[in-house]
Amino acid sequence: MFDVAIIGAGVIGGMIARELSVYELKICMLEAENDVGRGSSSANSAIVHAGFDAKPGTLKARFNVEGSGMMERVCADLGVKYKKNGSIVVGFGEEDRKTLEELLERGRRNGVRELYIAEKEELHAMEPGLAEDADCALVAPTGAIVCPYELTFAAVGNAMDNGAELLLNFEAEKIEETGSGKDAYYTVEAKDGRKIEARNIVNSAGLYSDAIAEMAGCGTFKITPRRGEYMLLDKTSGNACSCTIFRTPTKMGKGILISPTVDGNLLLGPTSVNIDDKEDFSVTAEGLDRIIAQVRREMPKVNTGSVITSFCGLRAVGDTGDFIINNPKRGFFNAAAIESPGLTSSPAIARYVAELIRDSGLEMKKKDNYIATRRAYHWFRELDKEERNKVIAKEPEYGHVICRCENITEGEILNAIRQNPRATDIDGVKMRTRAQMGRCQGGFCGPHIVKMMAEFMGVPILSLTKKGKGSFMNIQKTK
Amino acid sequence: MQDGKTEEMNFEEKTVDFRYDIVIIGGGPAGMSAAVQAYEDGSRSILIIEREKRLGGILKQCIHPGFGLEMYKEELTGPEFAARIAAKVREYGIKCMMSTMVLDVDQQLRVTATSSELGVFTVQAKAVVLAMGCRERPRGALNTPGTRPAGVYTAGAAQYFVNMYGYLPGKEVVILGSGDIGLIMARRMTLEGAKVKAVCEVMPYSGGLARNIEQCLNDFGIPLMLSHTVIEVHGKERLTGVTIAQVENVPGAGRVPVKGTEQYIPCDTLLLSVGLIPENELTVKCGIKLDPATKGAAVDQDRQTEIPGIYSCGNVLHVHDLADFAAQEARIAGAAAAKRVRELDRAEKEGAVEGENEPEKKIRIGLKTDGKVRYVVPQFITAREDVNVFYRVSDVFDAPQLTVTVENNAKDADGSATGEGTETLLKKKYLKLAPGTMQSVTLKKEMLERCTDGGTIKFGLS
């Protein structure tokens, strides 16, 4: 019997698990995919929003500003790459200026600090790559960038280091409540027949949180997937700008952003189209054309030809216009409809959900042996020659480079397979280590990593997948 | 990394752990050949640094025949061809560090590398030969719409699975791009029982060798669909199919799909053979500028880059059509590196002041192209002796004529050239020229004696 079962191990589920793992509680995370953070948490803009965008008085506004303030510390504790590079919203002409002034006012009401409007000269000195006719901008120095999947791995891993369990490929299909009052508990049954019991359930199932709420008998909202396509450019384009650059929002929406990433690439996107299919992660030719056209308008010199990959994320958009975070029935808690600014808000949402659970009557006593921090995935890369050689003397696999584009060593790859949450497929290693994420996209190291994983995990090569389920890398042995 | 600090190690404070006269980065056909030539020219302090466990580079996985026709006048497989050169490396006792990755090369000729055995270490050289080879363009670079399932591989990655590990990545295959590795894999997958449904090539001609189209496609009845590309990838977990379409050249927009020509092909595997890119990360990091046409360093006739003492050869310099040519080119670099070391040693013996013992400055004649000739190697010439110039063309040309002219510099700093103004150095007629085949012409010593220091030799097609 678990005290709390968290359905959905994305950044929200992971952060909640981490927040709860401070206490003497038995916690499990139920994840439908073969790895954590495979949904919206791994394909988004990777931005810590300052908080000027959300409507004052909403949960979005509150948790955005709170989360933005917490994020730097959370990232430091968890060893996650974070950089306070500042955000700017660029305006072209008088109409945009009016909108920017409204945003400035809204931001101040939301409690965002240090906001101001920069005029043309200052703006072009800040970002020399902007189109000549960009004439003013809202500047938010508290805007930052973060690695979203690393944050998810780190939050889940830290919760696991503190005793939380993770069940992968656990696709919840049925939720039943037994008993009443203090003895009441839920049984969650997966598609493959596995069952777990828990006194409390947190619904952080992203795109599927409406279905989970319905299983629990409180389906009061609907989630619509909103497609966001992105292009990731090579590191040779990574210094095109230093701030995250937004376009002034119009009736047509927020538009495409241009942002450096914490790894030194340049990210362009997202498009924004509501769709029906929660499984449709395809990138469209129209979407890519739109991104390229808008980026050319804002920063004509960005070389969109240096693209190394394009991808699509689906935002879980609710039908209330706000995050849905509540306790609709005994022992059942929603952390749903977490679209943008969900990544930014995640630490604040986690803190709030923990409060909701405590308020509902669960006894929460702090652990004596709680581990607050976690070693970063990239710790080795930050060492100098002498420090590296000390590590290599003890663990020689840190001297052996496997991924030649990103210089990732065998030691780092083995660490990704060993450290919580363990990578069990090829994309899992890629997202944790950056091996296969460079210019060759795994052309050279891909086969080596497949073999290393098979040997280390003691499984046949044929059983290895790209990302779980039927995504096998090889079909059969040769003749 | 809280402050976005770069991931690169700081190698400013270098302690030198080893010294070799010549350090060669890469133990493929080019790197090994450079080492062998340097040895044969008298060098005895040579180090090859290779990132994999064994010498041979990409040839280890090229188990098909077709190698060695130029160098040995017999047909060998890739591993056999590599073994011939590796045998020389062993016979000469040339030092090889295996499973060792070079992290940095600097302009002071210090090479920093890492291995499990030695950790991170720095080698001081008197000459460095870059021979890192090339890599395949991946899917991302094409920005193909659709999903991102398993089953999409570069042809070389699939070749590694099949030939090195003995696993077949799929059974129903579409190949995008008709580069040589794609063509070779079309045959290889067919021999393993897979069905190769089509090879799509976005251009109206193939970039592969004519013999490979004959032996790898036509002999097996595999259709080559010219002016076709993959416009969408389908499948959630594993690839389920691709949509292909014909393309046409629209001025200003490039080669775009033609509406109404879309075809869905069910398949579980998409192999990409859409171009090779020299692997020049170390070169760029060292501050050496690349030629945008070759994506390799700009070099002189000795394959020396703009940085004295750093040479580049083989596929890291420009993508060759045959491994034989890559190996032969590397011998030029190996010989030049050995010569440099001899000159430095002589200067040192004669007591030259430190830092002033670089070989004396030479003349400089630039080589340019007209666009129809896509690139030339070398990109500049610093001595008036016979120079073999490699070039490739940018399109298919029937009955073209190559014209090489020189535009002389009025101020001949060197003062020894006989020519002036613009004059034609040579003309050569061909039956046909295509991008897939590398060409070469020799600029004779007598021709170069007509070219002034600071002049430009232009390669054009008509």
Interface residues (C-beta under 8 A of the other chain):
Chain A: E72 C75 A76 K81 Y82 K83 N85 M231 L232 V262 D263 G264 E279 F281 S282 V283 T284 A285 G287 L288 V307 I308 T309 S310 F311 A376 H378 R381 E382 L383 D384 K385 R388 N389 I392 A393 P396 E397 Y398 G399 H400 V401 R404 C405 N407 T409 E410 R439 C440 Q441 G442 G443 F444 G446 P447 V450 K451 I461 L462 T465 K466 K467 G468 K469 G470 S471 F472 M473 N474 I475 Q476 K477 T478 K479
Chain B: M1 Q2 D3 G4 K5 T6 E7 M9 N10 F11 T15 R51 S99 M101 L103 T112 T114 S115 S116 E117 L118 G119 V120 R135 E136 P138 R139 G140 A141 N143 P145 G146 T147 R148 P149 A150 Y153 T154 G156 A157 Y160 F161 V162 M164 Y165 G166 Y167 L168 P169 G170 K171 L191 E192 G193 I231 E232 V233 K236 E237 R238 D268 I277 E279 E281
